[in-house]
Amino acid sequence: MSSTCIASTLKADAFCNLNCNPAQFPDLYNNGQWRFNLSAAEITNAWFGGFKSIIREMREDCYDFFLDEMVKQKNRMMVGELERRGENPHHLNTAWLLSSEPTL
């Protein structure tokens, strides 16, 4: 998702502009660069949409718990798939991810 697409969506949707505007979250932006993979976010958002019929009537605490568990399960499945393909999946240190200049 490009910044142009985000801008047009935010302009057209007041709720989205109020609650989903990445510019409101300074941790996602550093030195003029997004620290956020918009394509991955779009794919994840589409995946979350698959649970819409399940979560529609859930209380907030159940909703948070359910999606947290689904994300953990998806991550376990993804790590397993990467390992089967001979890749080297690993966990990144949160402090490194949030540092002002992460380098590999």
N, C-alpha and C positions, 0 to 999 in steps of 0.2 A: 504494500500500500504506500503510495507516494505521499509526500507532504501536501501536494495539490489535492489529492483525493481526500485526505483528512480535512483540509481547509473547507472543501465544498460540503462535506458531510456535516461538519460542525456548524457551518453557516445555515444549512437547511434544517438541522435538528437541534432545537433548544436544549432538550434533555441531554443529548450527547455532548453538546458544547459545555454544559454545566458540569457533567460528571466524567467525561471521557477524553477531555482535551489533554493530550500529553504535555503541552506547554505549561500546564498547571502543576506539573510534577518535576521540579528542578533536578531531582536525582536522575532523571532520564536524559538529561542534557548536560554536556560538559565541553567547555572550550569551543562552543559553536558546533559541536557534533552530537548527534543522537547516540545515546548509549543503549539503544533499543532497536531490536530487529523487527521492523514493521511487518515484514513478510511473515515471520514466525508468529507474530501477534495475530495477524489476519487468519492464518491457518488454525491457530489455537482457538480463536474466537468462533470460527466455523465449526470446529470440533465440539466446543461447548454448546453450540446451537443444537447439536444432536440430542442433548439432554433436556431440551426445553419442555417436552411433554411430561417428563418425570419431575422436574423441579418447579413447575409452574405454581403449584399450590403449597410448596414447602414453606415452613417458617424459616426465618433468616438463619438461625443456628443450624438447622438441619441442612439447609442449602449450602452453607459454608462447609460443613462437615462432609457432605456428599461430594461436592466438587473437589475438596482437598483429597479425599480418598481416590477419586477417579483420576486426578492428576498423578498421584503417587503410583497407581496401578499402570497408567499409561507410560510413566517414566520407567518403571520396572520392565515393561514389555519392550520399550525402545532400547534400553540397555541390553536386554537379552538378544534382540534382533541385531544390534550392532556387534555384539560379541560373536554371534553365529556367523556374521559376514567377515569376521577377522579384523574388525575395527578395534580401537582401543578407547572405549568410553571411560570417562572418569569424572569425578566431581571437582568443580572449581571452588576455590576458597571464596566465601562471600566478601571478605575484606578486599581481596584482589579485584573482584568484579566491580566493587563500588569505589575503588581507588581512583584518584583523579587522572592517573596515567597508567592503566594496565598495559603491560607488555608481555609478549609470549617469549 
